[in-house]
Amino acid sequence: MDERREEQIVQLLHSVQAKNDKDSEAQISWFAPEDHGYGTEAPGENKPNSVKKVEDQEKKLINQEKRPFRIRDKYIDRDSEYLLQENEPDVTLDQQLLEDLQKKKTDLRYIEMQELVNMIDNHQVTVVSGETGCGKTTQVTQFILDNYIERGKGSACRIVCTQPRRISAISVAERVAAERAESCGNGNSTGYQIRLQSRLPRKQGSILYCTTGIILQWLQSDPHLSSVSHIVLDEIHERNLQSDVLMTVVKDLLSYRPDLKIVLMSATLNAEKFSEYFGNCPMIHIPGFTFPVVEYLLEDIIEKTRYVPEQKEHRSQFKRGFMQGHVNRQEKEEKEAIYKERWPGYVRELRKRLS
């Protein structure tokens, strides 16, 4: 109980007790005053207005104290809003997601994704390696979600993909949403969440891109991440402190969540190390391709555009030559003689102004 409120209640009780002679000898408990006869005077009894006002305030405070005592109200952090939403199967949503998938199934990438999806379904941990730009971040999560929708279990799929930086979480989420012909967040299939900013997707059958720190924050509210079906750890080859801590926690979490699927996405450099850390889990490589890149230097651009800077020099030719060291000895001596001749007059003029 707040000490200030307790003091106010005690003061009110003492003031009323002093004014009431009938109850002066009774010991009044401010937890349940009606049990001791306090405040049960006859309704026809006339009392001063000040006494009635004090008694009304006292009754109001005591009624508040009768309520169940709580240390503090339950506060759900905004960062845990997506985590604490219920994830239960929804037959109507399953049918709707299945119809959406049939419209997108004409793309050839759905034929190539079958091997990757089968490996993720048959193993709890999978390492996906590939060069930068091969589509790991944007395509793997969509493959998993679309596979669940096709099997009629779209509402049970809830994918969380971590990103090491905020800007990458936002840009990737917007890219995936554009590929799915949707807007990012607003109850659609794709969204993102970073510190103090979020565009959350729908509760079920969704992909959420977030920073690594967001999942670490979730673990404080739900250590088992019970509402998440897939955790995709992207760019794990960068090896920062948060990603290493998260991998350690996730490895311990596998024994408590047999239904949880972990997908590790890394560059080809350190993929074997992560596979060994998770008990030699299977690996799959996504081949990538590079676009031709032509380098242009600044000199090449100036030559191609035939750019000539404008002459904005307002100094005289002598001053420009003097600053650049292009003045001959004779011309320099002539200018020094002129300055020596003009110097005494210039000094006299300054003295007149300042005197």
C-alpha positions as CSV (number, residue, x, y, z in Angstrom):
1,M,0.0,0.0,0.0
2,D,1.2,3.5,-0.7
3,E,2.4,5.1,2.4
4,R,0.8,8.5,1.5
5,R,-2.6,6.9,1.1
6,E,-2.2,5.0,4.4
7,E,-1.4,8.2,6.2
8,Q,-4.5,9.9,4.7
9,I,-6.8,7.1,5.8
10,V,-5.4,7.1,9.3
11,Q,-5.8,10.9,9.6
12,L,-9.4,10.6,8.5
13,L,-10.2,7.9,10.9
14,H,-8.7,9.8,13.8
15,S,-10.6,12.9,12.9
16,V,-13.9,11.1,12.7
17,Q,-13.2,9.1,15.8
18,A,-12.5,12.3,17.8
19,K,-15.9,13.8,16.7
20,N,-17.9,10.7,17.4
21,D,-18.4,10.2,21.2
22,K,-20.3,7.0,20.9
23,D,-17.5,5.2,19.2
24,S,-14.7,6.8,21.2
25,E,-14.0,3.8,23.3
26,A,-14.3,1.2,20.5
27,Q,-11.2,0.2,18.6
28,I,-12.0,0.8,14.9
29,S,-10.2,-1.1,12.2
30,W,-9.9,0.8,8.9
31,F,-9.7,-2.4,6.9
32,A,-13.4,-3.3,7.7
33,P,-15.1,-0.5,9.7
34,E,-18.6,-1.8,9.3
35,D,-17.7,-4.8,11.3
36,H,-17.1,-2.6,14.3
37,G,-20.3,-0.5,14.0
38,Y,-18.4,2.4,12.4
39,G,-20.5,4.5,10.0
40,T,-23.8,2.8,10.9
41,E,-25.5,5.8,12.5
42,A,-29.3,6.3,12.1
43,P,-30.2,8.0,8.8
44,G,-32.3,10.6,10.6
45,E,-29.4,11.9,12.8
46,N,-28.3,15.4,11.9
47,K,-24.6,16.0,11.6
48,P,-22.6,19.0,10.6
49,N,-21.6,19.2,6.9
50,S,-17.9,19.0,7.8
51,V,-18.4,15.7,9.6
52,K,-20.4,14.2,6.7
53,K,-17.8,15.3,4.2
54,V,-15.0,13.7,6.2
55,E,-17.0,10.5,6.6
56,D,-17.8,10.3,2.8
57,Q,-14.1,10.7,2.0
58,E,-13.2,8.1,4.5
59,K,-15.8,5.6,3.1
60,K,-14.6,6.1,-0.4
61,L,-11.0,5.4,0.5
62,I,-11.9,2.3,2.6
63,N,-14.0,0.9,-0.3
64,Q,-11.0,1.3,-2.5
65,E,-8.8,-0.6,0.0
66,K,-11.3,-3.5,0.1
67,R,-10.4,-4.3,-3.5
68,P,-7.8,-7.1,-4.1
69,F,-4.4,-5.6,-3.4
70,R,-2.0,-5.5,-6.4
71,I,1.6,-4.5,-6.4
72,R,1.2,-3.0,-9.9
73,D,-1.1,-3.3,-12.8
74,K,-0.1,-5.8,-15.5
75,Y,1.8,-4.0,-18.2
76,I,2.4,-5.6,-21.6
77,D,5.4,-4.1,-23.2
78,R,4.8,-2.9,-26.8
79,D,7.7,-5.0,-27.9
80,S,5.9,-8.2,-26.7
81,E,2.6,-7.4,-28.3
82,Y,3.1,-9.7,-31.3
83,L,4.5,-12.5,-29.1
84,L,1.6,-12.6,-26.6
85,Q,-1.1,-12.8,-29.3
86,E,-2.9,-16.2,-29.4
87,N,-2.0,-18.6,-32.1
88,E,-4.8,-21.1,-32.6
89,P,-5.9,-22.9,-35.8
90,D,-8.5,-21.1,-37.9
91,V,-10.2,-23.2,-40.6
92,T,-11.6,-20.1,-42.3
93,L,-8.3,-18.5,-42.5
94,D,-6.7,-21.7,-43.8
95,Q,-9.1,-21.9,-46.7
96,Q,-8.6,-18.2,-47.5
97,L,-4.8,-18.6,-47.5
98,L,-5.1,-21.7,-49.7
99,E,-7.0,-19.8,-52.3
100,D,-4.4,-17.0,-52.3
101,L,-1.7,-19.6,-52.9
102,Q,-3.4,-21.2,-55.9
103,K,-3.2,-17.8,-57.6
104,K,0.5,-17.5,-57.1
105,K,1.4,-21.1,-57.9
106,T,2.1,-20.4,-61.6
107,D,5.6,-19.0,-60.7
108,L,8.5,-21.4,-61.5
109,R,10.2,-20.8,-58.2
110,Y,7.7,-23.0,-56.4
111,I,9.1,-26.0,-58.3
112,E,12.6,-25.3,-57.1
113,M,11.6,-24.7,-53.5
114,Q,10.4,-28.2,-52.8
115,E,13.8,-29.6,-51.8
116,L,14.4,-26.8,-49.3
117,V,11.0,-27.0,-47.8
118,N,11.2,-30.7,-47.3
119,M,14.5,-30.4,-45.5
120,I,13.1,-27.8,-43.1
121,D,10.1,-30.0,-42.4
122,N,12.1,-33.1,-41.8
123,H,14.7,-31.6,-39.5
124,Q,14.5,-29.3,-36.5
125,V,17.5,-27.3,-37.4
126,T,18.7,-26.4,-41.0
127,V,21.6,-24.3,-42.2
128,V,21.0,-22.4,-45.5
129,S,24.1,-21.0,-47.1
130,G,24.4,-18.8,-50.2
131,E,26.1,-15.8,-51.6
132,T,24.8,-12.3,-51.0
133,G,21.9,-11.6,-53.3
134,C,20.8,-15.2,-53.9
135,G,17.5,-14.6,-52.2
136,K,17.9,-16.2,-48.8
137,T,16.3,-13.5,-46.8
138,T,13.4,-12.7,-49.0
139,Q,12.5,-16.1,-50.5
140,V,13.1,-18.8,-47.8
141,T,10.5,-17.3,-45.4
142,Q,7.9,-17.2,-48.2
143,F,8.6,-20.8,-49.2
144,I,7.9,-21.9,-45.7
145,L,4.7,-19.9,-45.3
146,D,3.4,-20.9,-48.8
147,N,4.1,-24.6,-48.0
148,Y,2.0,-24.5,-44.9
149,I,-0.8,-22.7,-46.7
150,E,-0.7,-25.3,-49.4
151,R,-1.1,-28.1,-46.9
152,G,-4.0,-26.4,-45.3
153,K,-2.1,-25.4,-42.1
154,G,-1.4,-21.8,-42.8
155,S,-2.9,-20.5,-39.6
156,A,-0.4,-22.6,-37.6
157,C,2.6,-21.0,-39.3
158,R,4.2,-18.0,-37.6
159,I,7.7,-17.1,-38.9
160,V,10.1,-14.7,-37.2
161,C,13.2,-13.7,-39.1
162,T,15.9,-11.8,-37.3
163,Q,18.1,-9.1,-38.9
164,P,21.2,-7.6,-37.4
165,R,20.2,-4.0,-38.3
166,R,17.0,-2.0,-38.1
167,I,17.2,-0.7,-41.7
168,S,17.6,-4.2,-43.1
169,A,14.5,-5.4,-41.1
170,I,12.4,-2.6,-42.5
171,S,13.7,-2.8,-46.1
172,V,13.4,-6.6,-46.3
173,A,9.9,-6.6,-44.9
174,E,8.7,-4.0,-47.4
175,R,10.4,-5.9,-50.3
176,V,8.7,-9.2,-49.3
177,A,5.3,-7.4,-48.9
178,A,5.8,-5.9,-52.4
179,E,6.5,-9.4,-53.9
180,R,3.3,-10.7,-52.3
181,A,1.3,-7.8,-53.7
182,E,0.5,-6.5,-50.3
183,S,1.3,-3.5,-48.1
184,C,3.7,-4.0,-45.2
185,G,1.9,-4.6,-41.9
186,N,-1.7,-3.5,-41.6
187,G,-2.8,-7.1,-40.9
188,N,-1.3,-8.6,-44.0
189,S,1.1,-11.5,-44.3
190,T,4.4,-9.6,-43.8
191,G,5.5,-7.0,-41.3
192,Y,8.4,-5.8,-39.2
193,Q,9.2,-4.8,-35.6
194,I,12.1,-2.8,-34.3
195,R,12.7,-0.9,-31.2
196,L,10.0,1.8,-30.8
197,Q,8.5,1.2,-34.3
198,S,6.5,-1.6,-35.8
199,R,4.1,-2.6,-38.6
200,L,2.8,-5.9,-37.3
201,P,1.3,-8.5,-39.7
202,R,-1.7,-10.6,-39.0
203,K,-1.7,-12.9,-36.0
204,Q,-1.6,-16.2,-37.9
205,G,0.0,-17.2,-41.2
206,S,2.5,-14.4,-41.1
207,I,6.1,-13.4,-41.5
208,L,7.7,-10.9,-39.1
209,Y,11.1,-9.4,-39.7
210,C,12.7,-8.0,-36.5
211,T,16.0,-7.2,-35.0
212,T,17.8,-9.7,-32.8
213,G,17.2,-7.6,-29.7
214,I,13.4,-8.0,-30.1
215,I,13.6,-11.8,-29.7
216,L,15.8,-11.4,-26.7
217,Q,13.2,-9.1,-25.2
218,W,10.5,-11.6,-26.0
219,L,12.4,-14.3,-24.1
220,Q,11.9,-12.3,-20.9
221,S,8.1,-12.6,-21.3
222,D,7.9,-16.1,-22.8
223,P,11.1,-18.2,-22.4
224,H,9.7,-20.9,-24.7
225,L,8.4,-18.6,-27.5
226,S,5.3,-20.8,-27.5
227,S,3.5,-18.8,-30.2
228,V,6.3,-18.9,-32.8
229,S,6.6,-21.9,-35.2
230,H,9.8,-20.9,-37.1
231,I,12.8,-18.9,-36.1
232,V,15.0,-17.8,-39.0
233,L,18.4,-16.4,-37.9
234,D,19.7,-14.4,-40.8
235,E,23.3,-13.1,-41.3
236,I,24.6,-15.3,-38.5
237,H,28.1,-15.2,-40.0
238,E,28.5,-11.6,-38.7
239,R,28.9,-13.0,-35.2
240,N,27.9,-10.2,-33.0
241,L,27.2,-10.5,-29.2
242,Q,23.4,-10.6,-29.6
243,S,23.4,-13.2,-32.3
244,D,25.7,-15.5,-30.4
245,V,23.6,-15.2,-27.2
246,L,20.4,-15.9,-29.2
247,M,21.9,-19.0,-30.8
248,T,22.9,-20.3,-27.4
249,V,19.4,-19.8,-26.0
250,V,17.8,-21.3,-29.1
251,K,20.0,-24.4,-28.8
252,D,18.8,-24.9,-25.2
253,L,15.2,-24.2,-26.3
254,L,15.1,-27.1,-28.8
255,S,14.8,-29.7,-26.1
256,Y,11.7,-27.9,-24.7
257,R,10.1,-27.2,-28.1
258,P,10.3,-30.3,-30.4
259,D,7.8,-28.6,-32.8
260,L,10.0,-25.5,-33.2
261,K,11.9,-25.1,-36.5
262,I,15.2,-23.3,-36.6
263,V,16.7,-22.0,-39.9
264,L,20.2,-20.6,-39.9
265,M,21.1,-18.5,-42.9
266,S,24.8,-17.7,-43.4
267,A,27.3,-17.0,-46.1
268,T,29.3,-19.9,-47.4
269,L,32.4,-19.0,-45.3
270,N,31.3,-20.3,-41.9
271,A,28.3,-22.5,-42.7
272,E,30.1,-25.7,-41.5
273,K,30.8,-24.3,-38.1
274,F,27.2,-23.6,-37.4
275,S,26.2,-27.0,-38.6
276,E,28.7,-28.6,-36.1
277,Y,27.4,-26.4,-33.3
278,F,23.9,-27.7,-33.8
279,G,24.9,-31.4,-33.9
280,N,25.9,-31.6,-37.6
281,C,22.5,-30.5,-38.8
282,P,21.8,-30.7,-42.6
283,M,23.0,-27.9,-44.8
284,I,21.7,-26.7,-48.2
285,H,23.4,-24.3,-50.5
286,I,21.6,-21.8,-52.7
287,P,23.5,-21.0,-55.8
288,G,23.9,-17.3,-56.5
289,F,24.8,-15.2,-59.5
290,T,26.5,-11.9,-59.9
291,F,25.6,-9.0,-62.2
292,P,28.3,-7.4,-64.4
293,V,29.8,-4.4,-62.7
294,V,31.7,-1.7,-64.5
295,E,33.8,0.7,-62.5
296,Y,33.9,4.4,-63.4
297,L,36.3,6.9,-61.8
298,L,35.6,10.6,-61.4
299,E,38.1,11.4,-64.1
300,D,36.2,9.1,-66.5
301,I,32.9,10.9,-65.8
302,I,34.5,14.3,-66.4
303,E,35.9,13.2,-69.6
304,K,32.6,11.7,-70.8
305,T,30.6,14.7,-69.9
306,R,33.2,17.2,-71.0
307,Y,32.7,19.2,-67.9
308,V,34.7,22.4,-67.5
309,P,34.5,24.3,-64.2
310,E,33.4,27.9,-64.4
311,Q,36.0,30.7,-63.6
312,K,34.7,32.3,-60.4
313,E,38.0,33.9,-59.4
314,H,37.5,37.6,-58.7
315,R,41.1,38.4,-57.7
316,S,43.4,40.3,-60.1
317,Q,45.8,38.4,-62.3
318,F,48.8,39.5,-60.1
319,K,47.1,38.2,-56.9
320,R,46.2,34.9,-58.5
321,G,49.8,34.5,-59.8
322,F,51.3,35.5,-56.5
323,M,49.2,33.0,-54.6
324,Q,50.1,30.3,-57.1
325,G,53.8,31.2,-57.1
326,H,53.9,32.3,-60.7
327,V,55.3,35.9,-60.1
328,N,58.7,36.8,-61.4
329,R,61.3,38.7,-59.3
330,Q,61.1,42.1,-61.1
331,E,57.3,42.3,-60.8
332,K,57.5,41.3,-57.2
333,E,60.0,44.1,-56.4
334,E,57.8,46.7,-58.1
335,K,54.8,45.7,-56.1
336,E,56.8,45.8,-52.8
337,A,58.0,49.4,-53.7
338,I,54.5,50.5,-54.2
339,Y,53.3,49.0,-50.9
340,K,56.2,50.7,-49.0
341,E,55.3,54.0,-50.6
342,R,51.6,53.7,-49.6
343,W,52.1,52.3,-46.1
344,P,52.8,55.6,-44.1
345,G,49.7,57.2,-45.5
346,Y,47.6,54.2,-44.7
347,V,48.9,54.2,-41.1
348,R,48.1,57.9,-40.6
349,E,44.6,57.3,-41.9
350,L,44.1,54.5,-39.4
351,R,45.3,56.7,-36.5
352,K,42.8,59.4,-37.4
353,R,40.0,56.9,-37.4
354,L,40.9,55.3,-34.1
355,S,41.9,58.5,-32.2
